[in-house]
Amino acid sequence: MKRVIEMAVEVNIAEDRSSANEIFSAMGLVLQSIYEQLTAQVLEAYQQQIVSILCSPSGLRAKKGLGLHDHKSHEGQRCRCRRFKRAGYWQRERRLRGERGDVSFTVAMVQCCGCGRRLAPVLAALELQPRQTHTEVLLGKVVEAIADTSYRRSIDQLNVLAEVPVAKSTAHRWAASVEMPNGLMEKGDILGADGTGFKKRFGNRGMVRLVLKLGTEKGLEPLGVWAGTSWEQIAEELADAQKGQGRLLLSDGERGFDHWAGKVVQRAQRGHWHLARDLNHNLWKDGVARKDRKKQCKQTSDLLAIEIPEEDFEFVAEAEKNDMRNQIRKAENELQKLSESFAARGYQNASTYLRRARDQLLSHLRLWLDTGIIAPHTTSIVENIIRELVRRLKKIGWNWSDAGATRMGRIVMIRRYDPDAWIRFWNERINLRGRCHIRLLHCKLRNAA
């Protein structure tokens, strides 16, 4: 299809005097109207061409891919008739929002001469869903803006840059409908896991959980986000997809995942920052005074202060390995004595907590001794990512469902930490294949009559 659309623009400069700022500003105001009307004309020309082909005696070759429909009397069974006649228009205009403005057009109908079904062939040709009101390009811009910042700021930013007013609730609904895949097939040696609560519908409390791969080449890569899914189910899914154990899991020691971590990794590592915080809480539950709690937490942290290199990878000499093993053994023995001391003084909560955590506090050192890989010993790197997710789940007006929280979590993770997967997803969804080319033929000045 080749069409030429003519358009006239009136320019009126008062007293033949105007600054460059005024000219550019006036042009910016008229461009929105030009975009909308020109797009509507292109859509109408495309629709006329489709209807003309379907209602002509052209053969199947000319109509290839157009007018496909199910038989009116047998749903699910394709009608073989390819002859159509015009059947009027929709009573209401179809409105479609793009990244530069809204366009309305009247949808033409055709009727199958065989089964009698009426259909709107232009909607299928435009690859639009039945109730779709926006283009995939605009959806991509909205979701990208939301993933990069908060809802309120993203909508303000979108209105300025794209000149498209999108309501906050509309943007939320659009973003929550995007289903991005988990990246579970990407096996990782060092994994990070964390979770956070969020407010669900009807006043209930939900939990969203994430798992990351921590690498030296690509940095952070998301493996998956789940809401309303137990750590047991997540561990099963990871174990099936990864086809083998990773080397280390870094977490805050949440018992739910701690119990199932063996299916996914060889060792579990508890974050050292959480140790002091959680130990302080358990001592408080045991009735220990604040001054003594502070002293015991500092003593515990000092036992774990074993220095390792700052590089990502460094092999350890055999002589240094023996010295490091002695330091690890000494620190764990001291932690055991401290746990027994708590129990002797009646601090049962603190004693139990320290006893359970002891074997998972220096796993990063054992990994270094075995492989030369230097793993983090705090979960701050994972918590920074959870914080980005929390901003989107807790600071907006809607109550989330598990499905919506899962989708938003995947959007944030993939956008921020897997740009290649983000680009691949939107390239496939937008489906740009160079099938439409529009160019300016001429732009000439003539005096008004």
N, C-alpha and C positions, 0 to 999 in steps of 0.2 A: 504494500500500500504506500502510495506517495501522494501527499496532499500539500497544497500551499495555502497558508492562512494569512490574510492581509489584516493589518491593524494600523490605525492612525492615532497619533499622539499629538495633542494640541499643546503648544508652548506659548505662554503669554508672559512676557517680561515687561513690567510696568515702566513706562518712560524709557525703555531701552537701557535700563540700568539695573544690574543685579550682581551681587558678589558670588564668588565661587561657592561659599558656604550655603547660600540660599538655593543655588542651582542643584547642588548635591543633595540637600535636604528635601527639596521638592521631588527630585527623582526617586529618592528612597520611599517617599509616600506613595507614588504612583506605581512603583514596581510590584507591590503586593497585589494591586488590582490587575496589573498586566499578567502576573504569574497565574492567578486564579482563573481569569477569563481565557487565557491562552491554553491552559491545561484542560479546561472544560471543552474547548473546541477540538483539541487533539483527541480526547476521549470520545467525543461525538463522531468525529471522522472515523475513528477506529471501529466504533459500533456500527455505523452505516455500512462500512466495508464488510463486516462479519455478517450482518443481516442480508446484505445483497448477495453474498456468496451462497448462504444457506437457502435463500428463497429463489435462487436461479436454477436452471436445469443443469448446472455444472456437475461433473462426475465426482466420484468419491475422492479422487486425487486432490481436487481443488478444495474439498471440504474436510480434508484430513485433520483430525483433532478437534473439529468444531461440531457442536450440536449433539455430542454423545449424551445419551440419557437412558434411564430405565423405562421399561414398558409401563404405560399408565395402569394397566390392569394386573400386572405381574411385577411387584416390587422386587428388586434384586436381579431381575432378568433384563438384559440389555435389548433395547428395541433395535431392530435391524433396518428400519426405514430411515432413509437419509433425505427425504423430501419434506420441505417446510413451507409454511405460508406466514405472512405477517399477521400479528395478533395484537397490535396496539402497543401501549406503554403502561408502565406502572402508574398508579394514581399519584403516588408521592415520589419526590425526587430522592435519589440516592446521594448521600453526603459522605465524602471521603476526605479525611484529614491527612495532609502530607507535611513534610518538614518545612515547607515555606508558606503554607496556608491551607484553607479549606476549599474544596471543589464540590459543587453539586451538579448532577447530571440526571437526565430522565432515562430510565432503563427501558429499552425496547424489548418486546416479547415476540416470540415466534411459536407456531403450533405445528407439531408433527402431523403430517398428512396420513400417517399410518395408525398410530395409537391414540392420537388426539391430545397428547400431553403438551402443556404450555411451558415454555422455559425462557430464561433470560440468558442467551448465549454469551453476552459480553462479560458477565460476571465470572464465568468459568474461564474465558479467554484472558481476563485480567488476573487470574489466579487469586481471586478473593474468596474468603470464607463467607458463609451465608449472612452472618451478622457483623462482619468486619467493618469497622468505621475508620480505620487508620492504616497507613502504609507500614510495611515492615521496616522501612528506613527510619521513619519517625519513631517507631517503637524502639529500634536500636539506639537512637539518640537519647530517648527518655531513660531507658534502662542503664545506659552507659553513664549518664549524668547522675543517676541515683546511686550507682555503685561507687562513684568517685567521691560523693559527698552526701550530706543529709538530704532528706526529701525537700524541706523548705528551700534550702540553698540551691538544690539541683533544678527546681522548677523556676526559680528566679533566673538562674544562669541560662536555662533553655529559652526562656522568654526573650532574653536579651540577644543571645547568639543566633538562635534559629527563628526568632520573630513569630513563634507559635505559642499562643497562650494555652497551657495545659493545666487543668485544675489539679490540686494536690491529690484529691481522692481518685481522680482519673488516672494519674500517673501511678499511684499505688496499685490500683486494680490491674493496670497493664503489666507492671513489673511482676506482680504476684502470679501472673498467668504464664510467664515464660519458664519453660521446663528445660533446664540445662542438664547435661549428663554428668554423672560422677566420673572421675578419672581413675577408677579402681585398677585398671590394667597396668598402671605405671608402678612397678615394684620398687620399693625403697628400702635401703638398709637402716636408716634412722627415721623413725616416725614420731610425730607429736600428736597428742590427743587432748581435747579439752571440751567442756560443755558449759552452757549457761542457761538459766531459766528465763522464761518469757511469759507474758500474760496471754492466755488463750481466750477463746470465746466463752461467754457465760461465767466469767470470773474464775475459770480454772487456770492452773499453772502447768505450763509445758516445759520441755527441755529440748534444746537443740544441741547437737553434738557434731564435732568435726574431727577429721584426721588429716594430717599433713605429712608430706615427705620433705625431710630436711636434707639437702644435698649441697655439695661443694661447687658444682658447676652451674646449675640453674637456680640455686638458692632454695626458696620455698615453692613447693608445688602442691596444690590441693588434691587429695585423694577422694574425699567425699564429705558431704554434709547430710545429716539426718535429723529429723524431728519426730517425736513419738516412736522412736526405735530404741530398743534396749542395747546396752553395750554387748550383751551376748549375741544379739542378732548382727550387730555391726562387726564383731569379731569373726563370726561365721562367714559373712559376706566378704570381708577382707581376705580371710584365709583361702576362700575358694578362688577369688580373683587374682591374688598375688602368687599363688602356686609355690609356696615356700615361705619360710620364716625370714623376717628382717633381723637385723642385729640388735636394735635397741628401740624401746618405746619411751618417750619422754612425756610425763604427765604429772598432774598435781597429786597423784596417789589416790584418785577416786576408786573406791573399792569395787564399784560396779564393773569397771573395765580392767582393774587390776587382776581380778579373778580370772578373766578370759584372755589376758594378754598373751599367754603362752601359745595360743593358737596362731598368733600373728608374728611375734618376735621372740628372740632367744632370751633377751634380758629386758627388765623394766627399770626405768630410772625415775625416781621422784625428784621434783623440783626442790632445791635447797631453800628457796625463799618460802615456800609453803610449809616446809618443815618447822621453821621458827614460828610462823603464824599459827599453825595448827597445834603445835606443842603448847604455845601460850594459851590457846583456847582450852585445851584439855586440862592444863594446870589450873586454870580459872574454875573449871567445872569441879576440880578436886578441892577447891577452897583455898588455894595458895595465894598469898598476898602479892600485890603487883610488883613490889621490889624484888621479891624472891623469884617471881616468874621471869622477870627481865634477866636476872642473873643466870638462871638455868638455861634460858634460850640462848644467851650469848655463849655459855659454855658448850652447848651442843653445836652451835655454828662454828666455833673455833676448832672442834674436833674434825670437821669436814673441810677445813681450809688447807687442802693439799694442792700445791701449785702445779699446773701443767702448761705447756707452751700455748701461745696464742694462735699459732698457725692452724690451718684446717687439717693438715696431715703431717705426721712426723713419726718415723720409725724410732723405736726405743732400743738402745743397746742392752745386751743381756745383763750386764752388771747393774744398769739402772733399773731393769725390770725387777730384780731381786729386792732392791731397796724400796721400790714402789710397792711391791707386794707386802713388805714388812710394814710400811706406813698404812696400807689399807687394813691389814690385819689388826694393827694396833688401834686404829680409829674405831673399827667395828667392836673390838673388845671393850673399849672405853664406853661405847654406846650401850653395850650389853650391861656393863656395870652400872651405868647411869639408870637404865631401865629397872634393874634390880633394886637400886637405891630408892627409886620412886615407889616401887611396890612395898619396900620395907617401911616407908614413911606413910603408907596409906594412899598414895597418889595412883589409884588403880587406872584411871582413864589415861593419864600421861604415860604410865608404864606400858600399858597395852599398845598405845599408839606408837611409842618409840620401838618397842619390840617388833611390831609388824613392819615398820618402815626401815629397820636397820639394814636388811639385805638388799634394799633397792636405792640406797643413797650414794653408792660409789660404783655403780654399774658402768658409768661413763669412763672411769679409770680402767676398769677391766677391759673394756672395748679398746681403749688406747693401747694397752699392753698387748692385746691379741692381734690387732690389725694396724695400728698406727693412726687410726681415725680418731680425731678429737671431736667429741660430741658435746653439746651444751649440757650444763648441769642445772639450769633453771628453765622454767616454762615461760619466761617473759616473752620470748619470741612467738609463742603460740597465743599468749594472752593478748598481745597487741592485735592479733587478727580477730580474736573473739570480740575485742572491743569495737572493731569496725562493724561487726555483725550486730552487736548489741545496740549500737546507735540507730540501726534501722528497724530493729524489732521492738524497742522499748519507747522510742521518742516520737511516735506518731499515734494518731487517734484510733486506729483500728485495733481490734483484738484478732490475733492470728489463729489460723488453723495450723495443724501440723504440716499439711501439704504446702501452705503458703510460706511458713517459716523455712521449710526445706528448700523451696525454690529461691527465696531471697538469700539464704545462706550460700547456695551454689553460685548465684549471680555475683555476690561480693567476692567470694573466694576465687572464682575463675577470672573475673575482670582484673583483680589486683595482683594475682600471683601466677596466672597462666595465660599471658596475652596471646600466645599462639593458638591455644584452644578457643579463646574468645573470638579471634578473627575467623577461625575456621567455622565456628558455629554460625556467625552472622552472615558470612559469605554464602553458606549453604541455604540459610533461611531467606535471605534477600533475593538470591538466585539471579544475579545480574549476569547476562550472557551476551550483551551487546546487540540485542535484537531491535533496539529503537535508537535512531539517531536524529537529532533536531539541530539545525544550523540556521544562522541568520543569512538570508540571501542578499538583502540590501537594506540600507537605512539612508534615505535621502530627505533633504530639506526642500520644502516648497512653501510658498507664501499662501496664506489662507485667502479664499476668495472674498 
